[in-house]
Amino acid sequence: MDKEKLWASFKVSLELDGEKRISGNNLFNLLDKIMIYGSISSAASALGFSYRYAWGLIREAENALGLQLVDKQLGGYAGGGTSLTEAGKELLLNINHSKKN
């Protein structure tokens, strides 16, 4: 087997009480990039997502989980930005930990 053609992938989803499923890959990639860039716009751009799509992922997850995942500070280029809340960091940490096991 050609080692250069060998690769692995996985899909992550959250299931809440067996009812609501949230597709996780895009959400978790977005949360990871928000931690790196401190901006939803920059994170979305780095992933090839529209800003609107990125906010939709965040809102859907926050509504389903009943948790605030990001903390947005208004100001745009003049000093605004976005950071993960403790709940957002914990969610991302748990998913990253699960990927390693």
C-alpha positions in Angstrom: 0.0 0.0 0.0 1.3 3.5 -0.9 1.7 5.3 2.4 1.3 8.7 0.7 -2.3 7.8 -0.2 -3.2 6.5 3.3 -5.1 9.0 5.5 -7.7 8.9 8.2 -10.7 11.2 8.9 -13.5 11.3 11.4 -16.8 13.2 11.9 -17.8 14.7 15.2 -21.4 15.3 16.3 -23.0 16.2 19.5 -26.2 14.4 20.5 -28.3 15.9 23.3 -30.6 13.5 25.1 -30.9 11.4 22.0 -32.9 14.1 20.2 -30.9 17.1 18.9 -27.7 16.5 16.9 -25.2 19.2 16.1 -22.7 18.6 13.3 -19.4 19.1 15.1 -16.6 19.3 12.6 -17.3 22.7 11.2 -18.2 24.0 14.7 -15.1 22.7 16.4 -12.8 23.9 13.6 -14.4 27.3 13.9 -14.0 27.4 17.7 -10.4 26.4 17.3 -9.7 29.2 14.8 -11.5 31.7 17.0 -9.1 30.9 19.8 -6.2 31.4 17.4 -7.4 34.6 15.6 -9.6 36.2 18.3 -12.1 37.0 15.5 -15.1 35.2 14.0 -14.5 37.0 10.7 -10.9 35.9 10.5 -11.7 32.4 11.7 -14.5 32.0 9.1 -12.2 33.4 6.4 -9.4 31.0 7.3 -11.9 28.1 7.0 -13.5 29.3 3.8 -16.8 30.0 5.6 -18.9 33.1 5.2 -19.3 35.2 8.3 -23.1 34.5 8.3 -22.5 30.7 8.1 -20.0 30.9 11.0 -22.5 32.8 13.2 -25.2 30.4 12.3 -23.1 27.5 13.5 -22.4 29.3 16.8 -26.0 30.3 17.3 -27.3 26.8 16.6 -24.9 25.2 19.0 -25.5 27.8 21.7 -29.3 27.4 21.4 -29.1 23.6 21.4 -26.7 23.4 24.4 -28.1 26.3 26.3 -24.6 27.7 26.8 -22.8 30.7 25.5 -19.7 29.5 23.6 -18.3 32.9 22.5 -17.9 36.3 24.0 -18.1 39.1 21.4 -16.7 42.5 22.0 -17.8 45.2 19.6 -15.3 47.4 17.9 -14.2 45.7 14.7 -10.8 46.9 13.5 -10.8 49.4 16.4 -10.3 46.8 19.0 -13.2 44.4 19.0 -12.9 40.7 18.8 -14.2 37.4 19.9 -13.0 35.0 22.5 -14.3 31.6 23.7 -16.2 31.5 27.0 -15.2 28.9 29.6 -17.9 26.7 28.2 -16.6 27.1 24.7 -13.0 26.3 25.8 -14.2 23.2 27.7 -16.2 21.9 24.7 -13.2 22.4 22.4 -10.8 20.8 24.9 -13.1 17.8 25.4 -13.4 17.2 21.6 -9.6 17.6 21.1 -9.0 15.2 24.0 -11.5 12.7 22.4 -9.7 12.9 19.1 -6.4 11.8 20.7 -7.8 8.7 22.4 
